[in-house]
Amino acid sequence: MKKLFTLINHNLLESQLAEAKEVLKIDEIVNLSDSTWASIDPYEEKVADKLNAYKKRLQDEAKNGDYLLVQGDFGATYSMVNFAFANDIVPIYATTKRVFNERIVDGKIIITREFIHARFRKYENEQ
């Protein structure tokens, strides 16, 4: 039974849920995200101490080959990706296709941007 642990700032989209089940063969999704992950203070010099609860939970619940979908604050994400590699958890991120539309309505330029889930991609460990 494969698990997907998530540390992201939004709920998974239907297309992401489908890919997790069909492509990654995920049986269970465990959301680790909380208000701490979503609001890491950009003015703090260090964030490592804020990640201990997530790391502990992964140590307790993840097995070799489980996945960690992690995106957010760059430093926190970097730390969690390294933690995943060190613990035989597969770190992944979601890629998106961006669609840009511009139109003129009543003399105003209206710009819309859509982000469409493309796929999950593994972080690459170059060490």
ZAMARGU-4260 file (C-alpha; in steps of 0.2 Angstrom, whole numbers, plus 5000, padded with zeros to 4 digits):
<rodrens>
0) 5000/5000/5000 | 5008/5016/4994 | 5005/5033/5002 | 5006/5051/4996 | 5010/5063/5010
5) 5007/5081/5005 | 5015/5098/5011 | 5007/5111/5000 | 4997/5126/5002 | 4980/5121/4993
10) 4970/5105/4992 | 4974/5093/4978 | 4964/5096/4962 | 4954/5082/4954 | 4967/5079/4940
15) 4980/5078/4954 | 4970/5065/4963 | 4967/5055/4948 | 4986/5055/4943 | 4991/5050/4960
20) 4980/5035/4960 | 4982/5030/4942 | 5000/5034/4938 | 5009/5034/4955 | 4997/5019/4962
25) 4993/5029/4978 | 4981/5020/4990 | 4981/5033/5003 | 4984/5052/5004 | 4990/5060/5020
30) 4989/5079/5022 | 5003/5085/5033 | 4999/5103/5028 | 4993/5115/5042 | 4994/5134/5046
35) 5012/5133/5050 | 5017/5127/5033 | 5006/5139/5024 | 5012/5154/5034 | 5031/5152/5036
40) 5037/5170/5040 | 5047/5177/5026 | 5057/5188/5038 | 5064/5173/5049 | 5082/5169/5046
45) 5080/5150/5049 | 5065/5139/5047 | 5072/5122/5052 | 5064/5121/5069 | 5047/5123/5061
50) 5049/5107/5051 | 5052/5095/5065 | 5034/5090/5067 | 5032/5086/5048 | 5049/5076/5049
55) 5043/5066/5064 | 5027/5062/5056 | 5035/5056/5041 | 5047/5045/5051 | 5033/5038/5060
60) 5021/5034/5046 | 5031/5034/5029 | 5038/5018/5022 | 5052/5016/5009 | 5045/5021/4992
65) 5031/5032/4998 | 5029/5049/4990 | 5030/5067/4998 | 5022/5080/4987 | 5031/5096/4994
70) 5030/5114/4988 | 5030/5131/4997 | 5043/5141/5005 | 5059/5138/4996 | 5070/5135/5011
75) 5057/5124/5019 | 5054/5114/5003 | 5073/5111/5001 | 5075/5105/5018 | 5060/5093/5016
80) 5066/5086/5000 | 5083/5082/5007 | 5074/5074/5022 | 5064/5063/5010 | 5080/5058/5000
85) 5088/5053/5016 | 5073/5043/5022 | 5070/5034/5005 | 5054/5044/5003 | 5051/5050/4985
90) 5049/5069/4984 | 5039/5076/4970 | 5031/5092/4964 | 5017/5097/4953 | 5020/5105/4936
95) 5008/5116/4928 | 5004/5123/4911 | 5000/5141/4911 | 4987/5149/4900 | 4987/5168/4898
100) 4973/5177/4890 | 4971/5195/4887 | 4956/5204/4881 | 4949/5222/4880 | 4932/5225/4888
105) 4925/5243/4889 | 4942/5251/4885 | 4950/5240/4899 | 4963/5227/4897 | 4958/5211/4906
110) 4971/5198/4909 | 4967/5181/4916 | 4979/5167/4920 | 4975/5149/4922 | 4986/5136/4930
115) 4982/5118/4923 | 4990/5103/4932 | 5002/5095/4919 | 5010/5081/4930 | 5020/5076/4945
120) 5038/5076/4943 | 5051/5069/4955 | 5064/5080/4962 | 5081/5075/4956 | 5095/5071/4968
125) 5111/5075/4960 | 5122/5069/4974
</rodrens>
